Amino acid sequence: MNARRFSELDWPRRTQRLTIRPATMADADTSFAQRSMPQVGRWMTSQPDNRQAFQQAFRLGLENTLILENDSGAGSRVIGEMRCHVKDAWGQREIVEQARQSRAELGWFIIPQEHGKGYGLEAVTELLAIAFDGVGVRRVEAGCFAENEASWRLMERIGMRREGHYIAESLHRDGTWRDTMMYALLAEEWRDRHKHQQQ
């Protein structure tokens, strides 16, 4: 399976209130500031503490990163990010080529000032369209700490299926072992749901 890269898709993508576009290095400083917010960094895999090191990591992740801009009001401003990291699925050796680039791991954050306004639902709904219709994967997956209720409730609201609740499975940077939740959705499930919503 040959997934398409962000660079092969048409940009920007627009929703009712948001513009979604691929990240560039010009976004690195804003990303550093937003990811440094305690309410954001609390749930992220890593929280930046060194601007130079962060810029190097940001550069490496550019091909998977999308920027969310709020277009409502005067001008536009960045309110968060999304990621769509394409990966190989597991496959038996004889047909492993068919499993390459067939799934994507999704991630996102919205800055705290914009919570509770429906931007997450709007953005991640479009992210599913990008992953399935744009990039062309057959399955998407996402996970979060169980305590990050807003995140897993959003996944359930957009139709993702809970595939696991792992007890004390992940080590948080505060030194405690935390439960994690894993969700997934297949392309055919998404298309069927999308078709029914349009009827």
Helices and strands as residue ranges (DSSP letters): G 6-8, E 13-14, E 18-22, G 25-27, H 28-35, H 38-41, H 51-60, G 62-64, E 65-70, E 77-87, G 93-99, E 103-110, G 112-114, H 119-129, I 130-135, E 139-145, H 149-157, E 161-171, E 177-186, H 187-198
